[in-house]
Amino acid sequence: MARGRNYDKQIKAEAVSLVVDNGKTIASVARELEIPKSTVGKWVENYKDNGTDAFIGSGNLSPENQRERDLQKQLRDLEEENKILKKAMRIFTNDQK
């Protein structure tokens, strides 16, 4: 499945504002900005659900998602350390026999 275009926060906010603040339809805004109607609809839904945190920006995460990503990285690092320690223990215990 091909991915569509990435739109910056400003374009998303403009599209949502035209729908929410100016009362335009999603279809008319989509045509005006040459963006798929489903995309504009998702942005409006996201805005209604999350308010000003709806469009954090390209590559940026919400604080909750950033925390989850950090914890996942920490878990991967600890698992890797455990693998190394297990291998080292096998080497040391075999050398002493």
mmCIF file as gemmi writes it, N, C-alpha and C atoms, coordinates in Angstrom:
data_model
loop_
_atom_site.group_PDB
_atom_site.id
_atom_site.type_symbol
_atom_site.label_atom_id
_atom_site.label_alt_id
_atom_site.label_comp_id
_atom_site.label_asym_id
_atom_site.label_entity_id
_atom_site.label_seq_id
_atom_site.pdbx_PDB_ins_code
_atom_site.Cartn_x
_atom_site.Cartn_y
_atom_site.Cartn_z
_atom_site.occupancy
_atom_site.B_iso_or_equiv
_atom_site.pdbx_formal_charge
_atom_site.auth_seq_id
_atom_site.auth_asym_id
_atom_site.pdbx_PDB_model_num
ATOM 1 N N . MET Axp A 1 ? 0.841 -1.177 0 1 0 ? 1 A 1
ATOM 2 C CA . MET Axp A 1 ? 0 0 0 1 0 ? 1 A 1
ATOM 3 C C . MET Axp A 1 ? 0.889 1.245 0 1 0 ? 1 A 1
ATOM 4 N N . ALA Axp A 2 ? 0.662 2.135 -0.921 1 0 ? 2 A 1
ATOM 5 C CA . ALA Axp A 2 ? 1.466 3.348 -1.018 1 0 ? 2 A 1
ATOM 6 C C . ALA Axp A 2 ? 0.998 4.368 0.011 1 0 ? 2 A 1
ATOM 7 N N . ARG Axp A 3 ? 1.957 5.052 0.566 1 0 ? 3 A 1
ATOM 8 C CA . ARG Axp A 3 ? 1.629 6.11 1.525 1 0 ? 3 A 1
ATOM 9 C C . ARG Axp A 3 ? 1.386 7.404 0.77 1 0 ? 3 A 1
ATOM 10 N N . GLY Axp A 4 ? 0.492 8.209 1.314 1 0 ? 4 A 1
ATOM 11 C CA . GLY Axp A 4 ? 0.182 9.487 0.7 1 0 ? 4 A 1
ATOM 12 C C . GLY Axp A 4 ? 1.186 10.554 1.097 1 0 ? 4 A 1
ATOM 13 N N . ARG Axp A 5 ? 0.848 11.752 0.746 1 0 ? 5 A 1
ATOM 14 C CA . ARG Axp A 5 ? 1.693 12.904 1.069 1 0 ? 5 A 1
ATOM 15 C C . ARG Axp A 5 ? 1.698 13.174 2.553 1 0 ? 5 A 1
ATOM 16 N N . ASN Axp A 6 ? 2.754 13.765 3.028 1 0 ? 6 A 1
ATOM 17 C CA . ASN Axp A 6 ? 2.809 14.254 4.399 1 0 ? 6 A 1
ATOM 18 C C . ASN Axp A 6 ? 2.501 15.742 4.38 1 0 ? 6 A 1
ATOM 19 N N . TYR Axp A 7 ? 1.58 16.151 5.225 1 0 ? 7 A 1
ATOM 20 C CA . TYR Axp A 7 ? 1.191 17.55 5.298 1 0 ? 7 A 1
ATOM 21 C C . TYR Axp A 7 ? 1.686 18.128 6.614 1 0 ? 7 A 1
ATOM 22 N N . ASP Axp A 8 ? 2.165 19.364 6.572 1 0 ? 8 A 1
ATOM 23 C CA . ASP Axp A 8 ? 2.666 19.964 7.802 1 0 ? 8 A 1
ATOM 24 C C . ASP Axp A 8 ? 1.508 20.451 8.679 1 0 ? 8 A 1
ATOM 25 N N . LYS Axp A 9 ? 1.868 20.796 9.88 1 0 ? 9 A 1
ATOM 26 C CA . LYS Axp A 9 ? 0.888 21.198 10.891 1 0 ? 9 A 1
ATOM 27 C C . LYS Axp A 9 ? 0.071 22.405 10.438 1 0 ? 9 A 1
ATOM 28 N N . GLN Axp A 10 ? 0.698 23.331 9.76 1 0 ? 10 A 1
ATOM 29 C CA . GLN Axp A 10 ? 0.024 24.551 9.319 1 0 ? 10 A 1
ATOM 30 C C . GLN Axp A 10 ? -1.106 24.246 8.336 1 0 ? 10 A 1
ATOM 31 N N . ILE Axp A 11 ? -0.859 23.367 7.389 1 0 ? 11 A 1
ATOM 32 C CA . ILE Axp A 11 ? -1.886 23.01 6.406 1 0 ? 11 A 1
ATOM 33 C C . ILE Axp A 11 ? -3.043 22.298 7.096 1 0 ? 11 A 1
ATOM 34 N N . LYS Axp A 12 ? -2.703 21.383 8.016 1 0 ? 12 A 1
ATOM 35 C CA . LYS Axp A 12 ? -3.752 20.67 8.748 1 0 ? 12 A 1
ATOM 36 C C . LYS Axp A 12 ? -4.614 21.643 9.545 1 0 ? 12 A 1
ATOM 37 N N . ALA Axp A 13 ? -3.959 22.569 10.248 1 0 ? 13 A 1
ATOM 38 C CA . ALA Axp A 13 ? -4.689 23.541 11.067 1 0 ? 13 A 1
ATOM 39 C C . ALA Axp A 13 ? -5.564 24.442 10.186 1 0 ? 13 A 1
ATOM 40 N N . GLU Axp A 14 ? -5.054 24.833 9.037 1 0 ? 14 A 1
ATOM 41 C CA . GLU Axp A 14 ? -5.832 25.677 8.121 1 0 ? 14 A 1
ATOM 42 C C . GLU Axp A 14 ? -7.074 24.943 7.638 1 0 ? 14 A 1
ATOM 43 N N . ALA Axp A 15 ? -6.902 23.688 7.237 1 0 ? 15 A 1
ATOM 44 C CA . ALA Axp A 15 ? -8.03 22.905 6.745 1 0 ? 15 A 1
ATOM 45 C C . ALA Axp A 15 ? -9.083 22.725 7.836 1 0 ? 15 A 1
ATOM 46 N N . VAL Axp A 16 ? -8.646 22.389 9.03 1 0 ? 16 A 1
ATOM 47 C CA . VAL Axp A 16 ? -9.573 22.199 10.139 1 0 ? 16 A 1
ATOM 48 C C . VAL Axp A 16 ? -10.287 23.503 10.473 1 0 ? 16 A 1
ATOM 49 N N . SER Axp A 17 ? -9.562 24.599 10.464 1 0 ? 17 A 1
ATOM 50 C CA . SER Axp A 17 ? -10.153 25.9 10.756 1 0 ? 17 A 1
ATOM 51 C C . SER Axp A 17 ? -11.236 26.254 9.742 1 0 ? 17 A 1
ATOM 52 N N . LEU Axp A 18 ? -10.986 25.978 8.48 1 0 ? 18 A 1
ATOM 53 C CA . LEU Axp A 18 ? -11.987 26.259 7.451 1 0 ? 18 A 1
ATOM 54 C C . LEU Axp A 18 ? -13.274 25.479 7.699 1 0 ? 18 A 1
ATOM 55 N N . VAL Axp A 19 ? -13.132 24.248 8.195 1 0 ? 19 A 1
ATOM 56 C CA . VAL Axp A 19 ? -14.307 23.425 8.473 1 0 ? 19 A 1
ATOM 57 C C . VAL Axp A 19 ? -14.965 23.838 9.785 1 0 ? 19 A 1
ATOM 58 N N . VAL Axp A 20 ? -14.175 23.887 10.848 1 0 ? 20 A 1
ATOM 59 C CA . VAL Axp A 20 ? -14.726 24.113 12.188 1 0 ? 20 A 1
ATOM 60 C C . VAL Axp A 20 ? -15.124 25.571 12.406 1 0 ? 20 A 1
ATOM 61 N N . ASP Axp A 21 ? -14.236 26.496 12.083 1 0 ? 21 A 1
ATOM 62 C CA . ASP Axp A 21 ? -14.478 27.908 12.376 1 0 ? 21 A 1
ATOM 63 C C . ASP Axp A 21 ? -15.322 28.608 11.308 1 0 ? 21 A 1
ATOM 64 N N . ASN Axp A 22 ? -15.091 28.261 10.043 1 0 ? 22 A 1
ATOM 65 C CA . ASN Axp A 22 ? -15.778 28.953 8.956 1 0 ? 22 A 1
ATOM 66 C C . ASN Axp A 22 ? -17.016 28.217 8.46 1 0 ? 22 A 1
ATOM 67 N N . GLY Axp A 23 ? -17.237 27.013 8.948 1 0 ? 23 A 1
ATOM 68 C CA . GLY Axp A 23 ? -18.449 26.277 8.59 1 0 ? 23 A 1
ATOM 69 C C . GLY Axp A 23 ? -18.465 25.69 7.194 1 0 ? 23 A 1
ATOM 70 N N . LYS Axp A 24 ? -17.314 25.612 6.564 1 0 ? 24 A 1
ATOM 71 C CA . LYS Axp A 24 ? -17.263 25 5.23 1 0 ? 24 A 1
ATOM 72 C C . LYS Axp A 24 ? -17.387 23.488 5.366 1 0 ? 24 A 1
ATOM 73 N N . THR Axp A 25 ? -17.797 22.851 4.298 1 0 ? 25 A 1
ATOM 74 C CA . THR Axp A 25 ? -17.888 21.393 4.319 1 0 ? 25 A 1
ATOM 75 C C . THR Axp A 25 ? -16.506 20.787 4.11 1 0 ? 25 A 1
ATOM 76 N N . ILE Axp A 26 ? -16.354 19.572 4.585 1 0 ? 26 A 1
ATOM 77 C CA . ILE Axp A 26 ? -15.09 18.855 4.406 1 0 ? 26 A 1
ATOM 78 C C . ILE Axp A 26 ? -14.783 18.695 2.918 1 0 ? 26 A 1
ATOM 79 N N . ALA Axp A 27 ? -15.815 18.384 2.144 1 0 ? 27 A 1
ATOM 80 C CA . ALA Axp A 27 ? -15.618 18.184 0.706 1 0 ? 27 A 1
ATOM 81 C C . ALA Axp A 27 ? -15.139 19.459 0.022 1 0 ? 27 A 1
ATOM 82 N N . SER Axp A 28 ? -15.726 20.609 0.382 1 0 ? 28 A 1
ATOM 83 C CA . SER Axp A 28 ? -15.315 21.858 -0.279 1 0 ? 28 A 1
ATOM 84 C C . SER Axp A 28 ? -13.895 22.252 0.113 1 0 ? 28 A 1
ATOM 85 N N . VAL Axp A 29 ? -13.534 22.036 1.371 1 0 ? 29 A 1
ATOM 86 C CA . VAL Axp A 29 ? -12.164 22.333 1.816 1 0 ? 29 A 1
ATOM 87 C C . VAL Axp A 29 ? -11.18 21.403 1.116 1 0 ? 29 A 1
ATOM 88 N N . ALA Axp A 30 ? -11.535 20.144 1.007 1 0 ? 30 A 1
ATOM 89 C CA . ALA Axp A 30 ? -10.661 19.172 0.339 1 0 ? 30 A 1
ATOM 90 C C . ALA Axp A 30 ? -10.423 19.575 -1.118 1 0 ? 30 A 1
ATOM 91 N N . ARG Axp A 31 ? -11.482 19.971 -1.803 1 0 ? 31 A 1
ATOM 92 C CA . ARG Axp A 31 ? -11.334 20.416 -3.197 1 0 ? 31 A 1
ATOM 93 C C . ARG Axp A 31 ? -10.475 21.672 -3.275 1 0 ? 31 A 1
ATOM 94 N N . GLU Axp A 32 ? -10.753 22.626 -2.395 1 0 ? 32 A 1
ATOM 95 C CA . GLU Axp A 32 ? -10.035 23.903 -2.406 1 0 ? 32 A 1
ATOM 96 C C . GLU Axp A 32 ? -8.536 23.718 -2.174 1 0 ? 32 A 1
ATOM 97 N N . LEU Axp A 33 ? -8.18 22.835 -1.249 1 0 ? 33 A 1
ATOM 98 C CA . LEU Axp A 33 ? -6.768 22.627 -0.911 1 0 ? 33 A 1
ATOM 99 C C . LEU Axp A 33 ? -6.132 21.468 -1.68 1 0 ? 33 A 1
ATOM 100 N N . GLU Axp A 34 ? -6.932 20.799 -2.503 1 0 ? 34 A 1
ATOM 101 C CA . GLU Axp A 34 ? -6.473 19.65 -3.297 1 0 ? 34 A 1
ATOM 102 C C . GLU Axp A 34 ? -5.891 18.554 -2.4 1 0 ? 34 A 1
ATOM 103 N N . ILE Axp A 35 ? -6.668 18.216 -1.385 1 0 ? 35 A 1
ATOM 104 C CA . ILE Axp A 35 ? -6.319 17.176 -0.425 1 0 ? 35 A 1
ATOM 105 C C . ILE Axp A 35 ? -7.477 16.183 -0.42 1 0 ? 35 A 1
ATOM 106 N N . PRO Axp A 36 ? -7.213 14.891 -0.324 1 0 ? 36 A 1
ATOM 107 C CA . PRO Axp A 36 ? -8.31 13.923 -0.291 1 0 ? 36 A 1
ATOM 108 C C . PRO Axp A 36 ? -9.315 14.223 0.83 1 0 ? 36 A 1
ATOM 109 N N . LYS Axp A 37 ? -10.587 14.044 0.498 1 0 ? 37 A 1
ATOM 110 C CA . LYS Axp A 37 ? -11.66 14.322 1.45 1 0 ? 37 A 1
ATOM 111 C C . LYS Axp A 37 ? -11.511 13.495 2.723 1 0 ? 37 A 1
ATOM 112 N N . SER Axp A 38 ? -11.115 12.249 2.582 1 0 ? 38 A 1
ATOM 113 C CA . SER Axp A 38 ? -10.957 11.382 3.758 1 0 ? 38 A 1
ATOM 114 C C . SER Axp A 38 ? -9.852 11.89 4.685 1 0 ? 38 A 1
ATOM 115 N N . THR Axp A 39 ? -8.821 12.476 4.092 1 0 ? 39 A 1
ATOM 116 C CA . THR Axp A 39 ? -7.719 13.017 4.893 1 0 ? 39 A 1
ATOM 117 C C . THR Axp A 39 ? -8.188 14.209 5.714 1 0 ? 39 A 1
ATOM 118 N N . VAL Axp A 40 ? -8.886 15.128 5.073 1 0 ? 40 A 1
ATOM 119 C CA . VAL Axp A 40 ? -9.406 16.291 5.796 1 0 ? 40 A 1
ATOM 120 C C . VAL Axp A 40 ? -10.374 15.837 6.879 1 0 ? 40 A 1
ATOM 121 N N . GLY Axp A 41 ? -11.198 14.854 6.569 1 0 ? 41 A 1
ATOM 122 C CA . GLY Axp A 41 ? -12.14 14.323 7.555 1 0 ? 41 A 1
ATOM 123 C C . GLY Axp A 41 ? -11.434 13.755 8.774 1 0 ? 41 A 1
ATOM 124 N N . LYS Axp A 42 ? -10.33 13.058 8.554 1 0 ? 42 A 1
ATOM 125 C CA . LYS Axp A 42 ? -9.544 12.511 9.675 1 0 ? 42 A 1
ATOM 126 C C . LYS Axp A 42 ? -8.95 13.622 10.518 1 0 ? 42 A 1
ATOM 127 N N . TRP Axp A 43 ? -8.491 14.676 9.86 1 0 ? 43 A 1
ATOM 128 C CA . TRP Axp A 43 ? -7.922 15.808 10.602 1 0 ? 43 A 1
ATOM 129 C C . TRP Axp A 43 ? -8.974 16.464 11.48 1 0 ? 43 A 1
ATOM 130 N N . VAL Axp A 44 ? -10.176 16.635 10.941 1 0 ? 44 A 1
ATOM 131 C CA . VAL Axp A 44 ? -11.259 17.258 11.709 1 0 ? 44 A 1
ATOM 132 C C . VAL Axp A 44 ? -11.624 16.371 12.897 1 0 ? 44 A 1
ATOM 133 N N . GLU Axp A 45 ? -11.73 15.068 12.667 1 0 ? 45 A 1
ATOM 134 C CA . GLU Axp A 45 ? -12.018 14.125 13.762 1 0 ? 45 A 1
ATOM 135 C C . GLU Axp A 45 ? -10.93 14.194 14.829 1 0 ? 45 A 1
ATOM 136 N N . ASN Axp A 46 ? -9.697 14.187 14.388 1 0 ? 46 A 1
ATOM 137 C CA . ASN Axp A 46 ? -8.564 14.246 15.307 1 0 ? 46 A 1
ATOM 138 C C . ASN Axp A 46 ? -8.608 15.536 16.13 1 0 ? 46 A 1
ATOM 139 N N . TYR Axp A 47 ? -8.952 16.627 15.475 1 0 ? 47 A 1
ATOM 140 C CA . TYR Axp A 47 ? -9.048 17.91 16.177 1 0 ? 47 A 1
ATOM 141 C C . TYR Axp A 47 ? -10.174 17.88 17.213 1 0 ? 47 A 1
ATOM 142 N N . LYS Axp A 48 ? -11.301 17.324 16.83 1 0 ? 48 A 1
ATOM 143 C CA . LYS Axp A 48 ? -12.434 17.246 17.764 1 0 ? 48 A 1
ATOM 144 C C . LYS Axp A 48 ? -12.104 16.363 18.963 1 0 ? 48 A 1
ATOM 145 N N . ASP Axp A 49 ? -11.314 15.318 18.734 1 0 ? 49 A 1
ATOM 146 C CA . ASP Axp A 49 ? -10.945 14.399 19.819 1 0 ? 49 A 1
ATOM 147 C C . ASP Axp A 49 ? -9.838 14.953 20.709 1 0 ? 49 A 1
ATOM 148 N N . ASN Axp A 50 ? -8.866 15.65 20.113 1 0 ? 50 A 1
ATOM 149 C CA . ASN Axp A 50 ? -7.656 16.04 20.84 1 0 ? 50 A 1
ATOM 150 C C . ASN Axp A 50 ? -7.417 17.539 20.964 1 0 ? 50 A 1
ATOM 151 N N . GLY Axp A 51 ? -8.245 18.35 20.373 1 0 ? 51 A 1
ATOM 152 C CA . GLY Axp A 51 ? -8.08 19.796 20.48 1 0 ? 51 A 1
ATOM 153 C C . GLY Axp A 51 ? -6.754 20.273 19.926 1 0 ? 51 A 1
ATOM 154 N N . THR Axp A 52 ? -6.074 21.13 20.671 1 0 ? 52 A 1
ATOM 155 C CA . THR Axp A 52 ? -4.832 21.735 20.183 1 0 ? 52 A 1
ATOM 156 C C . THR Axp A 52 ? -3.685 20.737 20.077 1 0 ? 52 A 1
ATOM 157 N N . ASP Axp A 53 ? -3.798 19.577 20.708 1 0 ? 53 A 1
ATOM 158 C CA . ASP Axp A 53 ? -2.757 18.551 20.603 1 0 ? 53 A 1
ATOM 159 C C . ASP Axp A 53 ? -2.959 17.647 19.393 1 0 ? 53 A 1
ATOM 160 N N . ALA Axp A 54 ? -3.92 17.975 18.543 1 0 ? 54 A 1
ATOM 161 C CA . ALA Axp A 54 ? -4.258 17.103 17.421 1 0 ? 54 A 1
ATOM 162 C C . ALA Axp A 54 ? -3.122 16.96 16.421 1 0 ? 54 A 1
ATOM 163 N N . PHE Axp A 55 ? -2.392 18.022 16.179 1 0 ? 55 A 1
ATOM 164 C CA . PHE Axp A 55 ? -1.36 18.002 15.144 1 0 ? 55 A 1
ATOM 165 C C . PHE Axp A 55 ? -0.032 18.386 15.758 1 0 ? 55 A 1
ATOM 166 N N . ILE Axp A 56 ? 0.615 17.434 16.346 1 0 ? 56 A 1
ATOM 167 C CA . ILE Axp A 56 ? 1.864 17.682 17.046 1 0 ? 56 A 1
ATOM 168 C C . ILE Axp A 56 ? 2.965 18.058 16.062 1 0 ? 56 A 1
ATOM 169 N N . GLY Axp A 57 ? 2.924 17.494 14.895 1 0 ? 57 A 1
ATOM 170 C CA . GLY Axp A 57 ? 3.915 17.842 13.884 1 0 ? 57 A 1
ATOM 171 C C . GLY Axp A 57 ? 4.614 16.612 13.355 1 0 ? 57 A 1
ATOM 172 N N . SER Axp A 58 ? 5.287 16.763 12.293 1 0 ? 58 A 1
ATOM 173 C CA . SER Axp A 58 ? 5.957 15.658 11.636 1 0 ? 58 A 1
ATOM 174 C C . SER Axp A 58 ? 7.102 15.137 12.491 1 0 ? 58 A 1
ATOM 175 N N . GLY Axp A 59 ? 7.013 13.872 12.852 1 0 ? 59 A 1
ATOM 176 C CA . GLY Axp A 59 ? 8.075 13.243 13.623 1 0 ? 59 A 1
ATOM 177 C C . GLY Axp A 59 ? 8.002 13.48 15.11 1 0 ? 59 A 1
ATOM 178 N N . ASN Axp A 60 ? 7.147 14.355 15.567 1 0 ? 60 A 1
ATOM 179 C CA . ASN Axp A 60 ? 7.014 14.612 16.991 1 0 ? 60 A 1
ATOM 180 C C . ASN Axp A 60 ? 5.911 13.757 17.571 1 0 ? 60 A 1
ATOM 181 N N . LEU Axp A 61 ? 6.072 13.365 18.805 1 0 ? 61 A 1
ATOM 182 C CA . LEU Axp A 61 ? 5.105 12.504 19.455 1 0 ? 61 A 1
ATOM 183 C C . LEU Axp A 61 ? 4.441 13.22 20.615 1 0 ? 61 A 1
ATOM 184 N N . SER Axp A 62 ? 3.262 12.749 20.944 1 0 ? 62 A 1
ATOM 185 C CA . SER Axp A 62 ? 2.622 13.268 22.142 1 0 ? 62 A 1
ATOM 186 C C . SER Axp A 62 ? 3.448 12.814 23.345 1 0 ? 62 A 1
ATOM 187 N N . PRO Axp A 63 ? 3.311 13.468 24.488 1 0 ? 63 A 1
ATOM 188 C CA . PRO Axp A 63 ? 4.093 13.058 25.665 1 0 ? 63 A 1
ATOM 189 C C . PRO Axp A 63 ? 3.878 11.592 26.041 1 0 ? 63 A 1
ATOM 190 N N . GLU Axp A 64 ? 2.637 11.118 25.912 1 0 ? 64 A 1
ATOM 191 C CA . GLU Axp A 64 ? 2.361 9.708 26.233 1 0 ? 64 A 1
ATOM 192 C C . GLU Axp A 64 ? 3.085 8.773 25.273 1 0 ? 64 A 1
ATOM 193 N N . ASN Axp A 65 ? 3.016 9.086 23.984 1 0 ? 65 A 1
ATOM 194 C CA . ASN Axp A 65 ? 3.668 8.236 22.985 1 0 ? 65 A 1
ATOM 195 C C . ASN Axp A 65 ? 5.189 8.291 23.114 1 0 ? 65 A 1
ATOM 196 N N . GLN Axp A 66 ? 5.726 9.462 23.445 1 0 ? 66 A 1
ATOM 197 C CA . GLN Axp A 66 ? 7.166 9.589 23.636 1 0 ? 66 A 1
ATOM 198 C C . GLN Axp A 66 ? 7.61 8.758 24.819 1 0 ? 66 A 1
ATOM 199 N N . ARG Axp A 67 ? 6.843 8.79 25.905 1 0 ? 67 A 1
ATOM 200 C CA . ARG Axp A 67 ? 7.167 7.993 27.096 1 0 ? 67 A 1
ATOM 201 C C . ARG Axp A 67 ? 7.139 6.505 26.753 1 0 ? 67 A 1
ATOM 202 N N . GLU Axp A 68 ? 6.125 6.085 26.009 1 0 ? 68 A 1
ATOM 203 C CA . GLU Axp A 68 ? 6.037 4.683 25.611 1 0 ? 68 A 1
ATOM 204 C C . GLU Axp A 68 ? 7.239 4.291 24.752 1 0 ? 68 A 1
ATOM 205 N N . ARG Axp A 69 ? 7.618 5.138 23.81 1 0 ? 69 A 1
ATOM 206 C CA . ARG Axp A 69 ? 8.773 4.853 22.955 1 0 ? 69 A 1
ATOM 207 C C . ARG Axp A 69 ? 10.054 4.755 23.791 1 0 ? 69 A 1
ATOM 208 N N . ASP Axp A 70 ? 10.204 5.675 24.764 1 0 ? 70 A 1
ATOM 209 C CA . ASP Axp A 70 ? 11.378 5.652 25.633 1 0 ? 70 A 1
ATOM 210 C C . ASP Axp A 70 ? 11.43 4.368 26.457 1 0 ? 70 A 1
ATOM 211 N N . LEU Axp A 71 ? 10.285 3.946 26.984 1 0 ? 71 A 1
ATOM 212 C CA . LEU Axp A 71 ? 10.24 2.719 27.782 1 0 ? 71 A 1
ATOM 213 C C . LEU Axp A 71 ? 10.541 1.481 26.933 1 0 ? 71 A 1
ATOM 214 N N . GLN Axp A 72 ? 10.043 1.47 25.704 1 0 ? 72 A 1
ATOM 215 C CA . GLN Axp A 72 ? 10.332 0.35 24.809 1 0 ? 72 A 1
ATOM 216 C C . GLN Axp A 72 ? 11.827 0.277 24.494 1 0 ? 72 A 1
ATOM 217 N N . LYS Axp A 73 ? 12.452 1.428 24.287 1 0 ? 73 A 1
ATOM 218 C CA . LYS Axp A 73 ? 13.893 1.451 24.026 1 0 ? 73 A 1
ATOM 219 C C . LYS Axp A 73 ? 14.658 0.961 25.256 1 0 ? 73 A 1
ATOM 220 N N . GLN Axp A 74 ? 14.24 1.415 26.427 1 0 ? 74 A 1
ATOM 221 C CA . GLN Axp A 74 ? 14.891 0.982 27.659 1 0 ? 74 A 1
ATOM 222 C C . GLN Axp A 74 ? 14.765 -0.533 27.829 1 0 ? 74 A 1
ATOM 223 N N . LEU Axp A 75 ? 13.597 -1.079 27.521 1 0 ? 75 A 1
ATOM 224 C CA . LEU Axp A 75 ? 13.392 -2.523 27.619 1 0 ? 75 A 1
ATOM 225 C C . LEU Axp A 75 ? 14.303 -3.267 26.641 1 0 ? 75 A 1
ATOM 226 N N . ARG Axp A 76 ? 14.381 -2.808 25.41 1 0 ? 76 A 1
ATOM 227 C CA . ARG Axp A 76 ? 15.276 -3.441 24.423 1 0 ? 76 A 1
ATOM 228 C C . ARG Axp A 76 ? 16.72 -3.409 24.891 1 0 ? 76 A 1
ATOM 229 N N . ASP Axp A 77 ? 17.145 -2.271 25.433 1 0 ? 77 A 1
ATOM 230 C CA . ASP Axp A 77 ? 18.524 -2.137 25.923 1 0 ? 77 A 1
ATOM 231 C C . ASP Axp A 77 ? 18.794 -3.112 27.066 1 0 ? 77 A 1
ATOM 232 N N . LEU Axp A 78 ? 17.852 -3.227 27.995 1 0 ? 78 A 1
ATOM 233 C CA . LEU Axp A 78 ? 18.032 -4.138 29.122 1 0 ? 78 A 1
ATOM 234 C C . LEU Axp A 78 ? 18.043 -5.598 28.67 1 0 ? 78 A 1
ATOM 235 N N . GLU Axp A 79 ? 17.205 -5.93 27.713 1 0 ? 79 A 1
ATOM 236 C CA . GLU Axp A 79 ? 17.205 -7.299 27.178 1 0 ? 79 A 1
ATOM 237 C C . GLU Axp A 79 ? 18.543 -7.62 26.522 1 0 ? 79 A 1
ATOM 238 N N . GLU Axp A 80 ? 19.098 -6.65 25.794 1 0 ? 80 A 1
ATOM 239 C CA . GLU Axp A 80 ? 20.399 -6.854 25.157 1 0 ? 80 A 1
ATOM 240 C C . GLU Axp A 80 ? 21.492 -7.032 26.21 1 0 ? 80 A 1
ATOM 241 N N . GLU Axp A 81 ? 21.449 -6.237 27.26 1 0 ? 81 A 1
ATOM 242 C CA . GLU Axp A 81 ? 22.423 -6.381 28.343 1 0 ? 81 A 1
ATOM 243 C C . GLU Axp A 81 ? 22.326 -7.76 28.987 1 0 ? 81 A 1
ATOM 244 N N . ASN Axp A 82 ? 21.105 -8.24 29.186 1 0 ? 82 A 1
ATOM 245 C CA . ASN Axp A 82 ? 20.918 -9.571 29.769 1 0 ? 82 A 1
ATOM 246 C C . ASN Axp A 82 ? 21.511 -10.66 28.887 1 0 ? 82 A 1
ATOM 247 N N . LYS Axp A 83 ? 21.33 -10.547 27.575 1 0 ? 83 A 1
ATOM 248 C CA . LYS Axp A 83 ? 21.911 -11.526 26.655 1 0 ? 83 A 1
ATOM 249 C C . LYS Axp A 83 ? 23.433 -11.547 26.79 1 0 ? 83 A 1
ATOM 250 N N . ILE Axp A 84 ? 24.022 -10.387 26.852 1 0 ? 84 A 1
ATOM 251 C CA . ILE Axp A 84 ? 25.482 -10.277 26.967 1 0 ? 84 A 1
ATOM 252 C C . ILE Axp A 84 ? 25.949 -10.901 28.279 1 0 ? 84 A 1
ATOM 253 N N . LEU Axp A 85 ? 25.261 -10.587 29.365 1 0 ? 85 A 1
ATOM 254 C CA . LEU Axp A 85 ? 25.65 -11.14 30.664 1 0 ? 85 A 1
ATOM 255 C C . LEU Axp A 85 ? 25.503 -12.662 30.707 1 0 ? 85 A 1
ATOM 256 N N . LYS Axp A 86 ? 24.452 -13.187 30.092 1 0 ? 86 A 1
ATOM 257 C CA . LYS Axp A 86 ? 24.273 -14.65 30.057 1 0 ? 86 A 1
ATOM 258 C C . LYS Axp A 86 ? 25.416 -15.311 29.293 1 0 ? 86 A 1
ATOM 259 N N . LYS Axp A 87 ? 25.803 -14.719 28.165 1 0 ? 87 A 1
ATOM 260 C CA . LYS Axp A 87 ? 26.919 -15.269 27.388 1 0 ? 87 A 1
ATOM 261 C C . LYS Axp A 87 ? 28.213 -15.207 28.194 1 0 ? 87 A 1
ATOM 262 N N . ALA Axp A 88 ? 28.42 -14.092 28.875 1 0 ? 88 A 1
ATOM 263 C CA . ALA Axp A 88 ? 29.63 -13.945 29.685 1 0 ? 88 A 1
ATOM 264 C C . ALA Axp A 88 ? 29.651 -14.964 30.819 1 0 ? 88 A 1
ATOM 265 N N . MET Axp A 89 ? 28.516 -15.204 31.449 1 0 ? 89 A 1
ATOM 266 C CA . MET Axp A 89 ? 28.449 -16.178 32.544 1 0 ? 89 A 1
ATOM 267 C C . MET Axp A 89 ? 28.799 -17.578 32.04 1 0 ? 89 A 1
ATOM 268 N N . ARG Axp A 90 ? 28.333 -17.943 30.859 1 0 ? 90 A 1
ATOM 269 C CA . ARG Axp A 90 ? 28.662 -19.249 30.29 1 0 ? 90 A 1
ATOM 270 C C . ARG Axp A 90 ? 30.149 -19.38 30.046 1 0 ? 90 A 1
ATOM 271 N N . ILE Axp A 91 ? 30.766 -18.314 29.562 1 0 ? 91 A 1
ATOM 272 C CA . ILE Axp A 91 ? 32.2 -18.338 29.289 1 0 ? 91 A 1
ATOM 273 C C . ILE Axp A 91 ? 32.975 -18.49 30.595 1 0 ? 91 A 1
ATOM 274 N N . PHE Axp A 92 ? 32.622 -17.699 31.603 1 0 ? 92 A 1
ATOM 275 C CA . PHE Axp A 92 ? 33.338 -17.754 32.858 1 0 ? 92 A 1
ATOM 276 C C . PHE Axp A 92 ? 33.142 -19.06 33.611 1 0 ? 92 A 1
ATOM 277 N N . THR Axp A 93 ? 31.934 -19.61 33.577 1 0 ? 93 A 1
ATOM 278 C CA . THR Axp A 93 ? 31.692 -20.864 34.294 1 0 ? 93 A 1
ATOM 279 C C . THR Axp A 93 ? 32.347 -22.033 33.579 1 0 ? 93 A 1
ATOM 280 N N . ASN Axp A 94 ? 32.483 -21.99 32.26 1 0 ? 94 A 1
ATOM 281 C CA . ASN Axp A 94 ? 33.162 -23.063 31.532 1 0 ? 94 A 1
ATOM 282 C C . ASN Axp A 94 ? 34.676 -23.002 31.721 1 0 ? 94 A 1
ATOM 283 N N . ASP Axp A 95 ? 35.232 -21.791 31.899 1 0 ? 95 A 1
ATOM 284 C CA . ASP Axp A 95 ? 36.672 -21.624 32.072 1 0 ? 95 A 1
ATOM 285 C C . ASP Axp A 95 ? 37.124 -22.169 33.427 1 0 ? 95 A 1
ATOM 286 N N . GLN Axp A 96 ? 36.279 -22.154 34.41 1 0 ? 96 A 1
ATOM 287 C CA . GLN Axp A 96 ? 36.667 -22.57 35.764 1 0 ? 96 A 1
ATOM 288 C C . GLN Axp A 96 ? 36.611 -24.082 35.95 1 0 ? 96 A 1
ATOM 289 N N . LYS Axp A 97 ? 36.058 -24.809 35.027 1 0 ? 97 A 1
ATOM 290 C CA . LYS Axp A 97 ? 35.938 -26.26 35.17 1 0 ? 97 A 1
ATOM 291 C C . LYS Axp A 97 ? 37.149 -26.963 34.683 1 0 ? 97 A 1
